[in-house]
């Protein structure tokens, strides 16, 4: 099954999983990220048999760790035999190694489970090679969803359709971002304005950047808006090194954080989840956050990996376009922060398609046609 962003692919997937479970089948929903696992679990309705639906990341399902891929032979997990229907969501994000192992696992099952793959291959490809899943899907029976339900804004949908397959010309970009292109003010001023705009509307204002460095710059500007100085940050605890941020973590009630590890999927402590500072327990080292999506409280404390101790989170005012592929945003700003080269193919399309309306989508910095190159050769 394929379709454009907001076309209801996830809703159809959930409905299919629910119907299969009600018919007595054991269902597995495979996701590329922990954040999507959490989101899909929240969408599942309560009914007799919901416990027959299992949602997990592809890495957890296949029972292997990324850093061991080249050191151990892959053996398809025998536990896969209990699943009679398998739904693979956001399949465009699976790299070739993951997909090959998943395909091998399914093919080795004696009961031949029913498999549905959900994908939009005009969105970003995996960081590593990721063409194998697409080639497999081209050989499958396909259903395409054509109506977009995420947005009711006709101008927004028209612009998305224009840039999905073809690079837009400058007049098209200028017209779309008219009145919402921030180019004459500093990043600090624009971040402050975005926070004020979000507070006035009662919505989160999210920045989408090309790089982790760009996200870190936006978060630093947001902290400055909250009165946090460089000297204050020196007293913070190291953040997760995988976030590529150099900002140390300070606990402040009301600050926005983004979790970076899948430590408690059932409760919502997953990579990419947003949370707000709730209660301090031990300075900047141990504290409680409230998840934005569910309201659940989660405990944050240092973890250790490869001899380094850090907190499994970073600040949450910005994230990269790649990490936001499954997001649905009301309000925010796109910032292609790479100075010497354009954003990767598909970045412009994915960034714009995360927003529900034209009015909620802003652009900061230089307007470049090359930032809106579609996926393809």
JOHUPE-V216970 format. One record per residue. RES is the residue in three letters. OMEGA is omega in radians with two decimals (999 if undefined). NEAR is the number of other C-alpha atoms within 12 Angstrom. Layout:
res:omega:near
RES:OMEGA:NEAR
RES:OMEGA:NEAR
//
This chain:
res:omega:near
UNK:3.13:34
UNK:3.14:35
UNK:-3.13:30
UNK:3.08:33
UNK:3.12:39
UNK:-3.10:34
UNK:3.08:26
UNK:-3.14:25
UNK:-3.12:35
UNK:3.13:39
UNK:3.11:25
UNK:3.11:27
UNK:-3.14:37
UNK:3.14:34
UNK:3.12:23
UNK:3.12:30
UNK:-3.13:42
UNK:-3.14:34
UNK:3.12:24
UNK:3.13:28
UNK:3.12:30
UNK:3.08:21
UNK:3.08:18
UNK:-3.14:19
UNK:3.02:25
UNK:-2.94:29
UNK:3.03:38
UNK:3.00:44
UNK:-3.10:47
UNK:-3.10:43
UNK:3.11:40
UNK:-3.07:36
UNK:3.09:38
UNK:3.13:35
UNK:3.12:38
UNK:3.06:38
UNK:-3.14:40
UNK:-3.12:37
UNK:-3.11:35
UNK:3.10:39
UNK:3.12:32
UNK:-3.13:22
UNK:-3.12:23
UNK:3.11:30
UNK:3.07:20
UNK:3.08:15
UNK:3.11:13
UNK:-3.12:15
UNK:-3.14:21
UNK:3.13:28
UNK:3.08:21
UNK:3.11:28
UNK:3.13:40
UNK:-3.13:37
UNK:-3.13:40
UNK:3.10:34
UNK:-3.12:36
UNK:3.14:39
UNK:3.13:29
UNK:3.14:27
UNK:-3.10:34
UNK:3.01:31
UNK:3.05:25
UNK:3.12:24
UNK:-3.06:19
UNK:-3.04:17
UNK:3.12:10
UNK:-3.02:12
UNK:-3.06:17
UNK:-3.05:11
UNK:-3.11:10
UNK:3.07:12
UNK:-3.12:12
UNK:3.07:22
UNK:-3.13:17
UNK:-3.09:23
UNK:-3.14:22
UNK:3.14:16
UNK:-3.14:18
UNK:-3.06:34
UNK:-3.13:24
UNK:-3.10:22
UNK:-3.13:34
UNK:3.06:30
UNK:-3.08:35
UNK:3.09:40
UNK:-3.13:42
UNK:-3.09:45
UNK:3.11:39
UNK:-3.03:43
UNK:3.11:44
UNK:-3.10:40
UNK:-3.14:41
UNK:3.06:38
UNK:-3.01:27
UNK:-3.14:25
UNK:-3.13:27
UNK:-3.09:38
UNK:-3.14:35
UNK:3.14:25
UNK:3.10:28
UNK:3.12:38
UNK:3.13:29
UNK:-3.14:20
UNK:-3.14:30
UNK:-3.09:33
UNK:-3.10:18
UNK:3.14:19
UNK:-3.08:22
UNK:-3.08:15
UNK:3.09:15
UNK:-3.13:19
UNK:3.11:25
UNK:-3.03:25
UNK:3.04:30
UNK:3.12:34
UNK:-3.13:43
UNK:-3.05:42
UNK:2.93:41
UNK:-3.02:39
UNK:2.98:37
UNK:3.05:36
UNK:-2.99:43
UNK:3.04:39
UNK:3.06:34
UNK:3.13:31
UNK:3.06:16
UNK:-3.11:15
UNK:-3.07:19
UNK:-3.11:24
UNK:-3.02:28
UNK:-3.13:27
UNK:3.13:34
UNK:-3.14:32
UNK:3.10:16
UNK:-3.09:20
UNK:3.12:26
UNK:3.12:17
UNK:-3.11:11
UNK:2.96:16
UNK:-2.98:14
UNK:2.99:18
UNK:3.14:18
UNK:3.06:20
UNK:-3.00:23
UNK:-3.11:18
UNK:3.12:19
UNK:-3.12:26
UNK:-3.13:24
UNK:-3.07:28
UNK:3.03:30
UNK:-3.12:18
UNK:-3.05:20
UNK:3.13:19
UNK:3.13:20
UNK:3.14:30
UNK:3.12:31
UNK:3.14:21
UNK:3.10:33
UNK:-3.13:40
UNK:-3.13:26
UNK:-3.03:24
UNK:-3.10:35
UNK:-3.05:33
UNK:-3.05:24
UNK:3.08:24
UNK:-3.12:28
UNK:3.05:28
UNK:-3.05:20
UNK:3.11:19
UNK:3.12:15
UNK:3.12:23
UNK:-3.13:31
UNK:3.14:21
UNK:-3.09:18
UNK:-3.07:31
UNK:-3.13:30
UNK:-3.13:19
UNK:-3.13:17
UNK:3.09:26
UNK:-3.13:28
UNK:-3.08:28
UNK:-3.05:20
UNK:-3.13:14
UNK:3.13:15
UNK:3.10:16
UNK:-3.13:31
UNK:3.14:23
UNK:-3.12:20
UNK:3.08:31
UNK:3.11:38
UNK:3.13:27
UNK:3.11:24
UNK:3.11:37
UNK:3.12:34
UNK:3.12:21
UNK:3.11:22
UNK:3.13:23
UNK:-3.13:14
UNK:-3.11:13
UNK:-3.10:15
UNK:-3.12:13
UNK:3.07:18
UNK:3.08:30
UNK:-3.03:37
UNK:3.06:43
UNK:3.06:51
UNK:-3.08:48
UNK:3.09:39
UNK:-3.01:36
UNK:3.04:31
UNK:3.12:32
UNK:3.10:25
UNK:3.10:32
UNK:3.12:40
UNK:3.12:33
UNK:3.11:33
UNK:-3.14:43
UNK:3.11:40
UNK:3.11:34
UNK:3.11:31
UNK:3.11:35
UNK:3.10:34
UNK:3.10:23
UNK:3.11:23
UNK:3.06:22
UNK:-3.12:16
UNK:-3.08:24
UNK:3.09:19
UNK:3.11:18
UNK:3.09:13
UNK:-3.09:21
UNK:3.13:23
UNK:-3.14:16
UNK:-3.09:18
UNK:3.13:25
UNK:-3.13:32
UNK:3.10:32
UNK:-3.13:37
UNK:-3.12:31
UNK:3.12:26
UNK:3.11:20
UNK:-3.13:34
UNK:3.13:23
UNK:3.09:29
UNK:-3.11:27
UNK:3.08:39
UNK:-3.00:35
UNK:2.98:43
UNK:3.03:37
UNK:3.00:39
UNK:3.11:30
UNK:3.13:21
UNK:3.08:23
UNK:-3.11:34
UNK:-3.12:34
UNK:3.06:44
UNK:3.13:45
UNK:-3.03:42
UNK:-3.12:36
UNK:3.05:31
UNK:-3.07:27
UNK:-3.14:26
UNK:-3.06:24
UNK:-3.10:30
UNK:-3.09:22
UNK:3.13:25
UNK:3.08:37
UNK:-3.06:39
UNK:3.13:32
UNK:3.11:35
UNK:-3.12:41
UNK:3.09:46
UNK:-3.13:41
UNK:-3.11:41
UNK:3.11:36
UNK:-3.04:34
UNK:-3.08:26
UNK:3.10:24
UNK:3.08:23
UNK:3.13:18
UNK:3.11:16
UNK:3.14:19
UNK:-3.04:29
UNK:-3.12:29
UNK:-3.13:27
UNK:-3.11:28
UNK:3.07:30
UNK:3.05:36
UNK:-3.12:31
UNK:-3.11:32
UNK:-3.03:28
UNK:-3.02:29
UNK:-3.06:22
UNK:3.11:20
UNK:3.06:24
UNK:3.13:23
UNK:3.13:32
UNK:3.11:31
UNK:3.11:41
UNK:-3.10:29
UNK:3.00:24
UNK:-3.11:24
UNK:3.11:15
UNK:3.13:14
UNK:3.08:9
UNK:-3.12:7
UNK:3.06:16
UNK:-3.10:17
UNK:3.04:31
UNK:-3.06:37
UNK:-3.13:39
UNK:3.01:44
UNK:3.10:44
UNK:-2.93:46
UNK:-3.10:43
UNK:-3.14:41
UNK:3.05:44
UNK:3.14:45
UNK:3.10:42
UNK:-3.13:41
UNK:-3.13:34
UNK:-3.06:39
UNK:-3.03:37
UNK:-3.11:40
UNK:-3.07:39
UNK:3.04:35
UNK:-2.94:32
UNK:3.05:33
UNK:-2.95:28
UNK:3.11:36
UNK:-3.06:46
UNK:3.08:47
UNK:-3.11:51
UNK:3.07:44
UNK:-2.92:38
UNK:3.10:35
UNK:-2.99:23
UNK:-2.97:17
UNK:3.10:11
UNK:-3.08:16
UNK:3.04:23
UNK:-3.13:35
UNK:3.12:33
UNK:3.12:34
UNK:-3.08:36
UNK:-3.13:41
UNK:-3.13:48
UNK:-3.13:43
UNK:-3.12:45
UNK:-3.12:47
UNK:-3.06:50
UNK:3.07:46
UNK:-3.03:41
UNK:-3.08:41
UNK:-3.09:29
UNK:3.07:31
UNK:-3.07:34
UNK:-3.12:26
UNK:-3.05:35
UNK:3.14:38
UNK:3.08:40
UNK:3.10:40
UNK:3.04:34
UNK:-3.06:26
UNK:3.07:27
UNK:-3.08:33
UNK:3.10:29
UNK:-3.06:27
UNK:3.06:28
UNK:-3.10:38
UNK:3.03:36
UNK:3.13:29
UNK:3.06:31
UNK:-3.13:29
UNK:-3.14:17
UNK:999:10
//
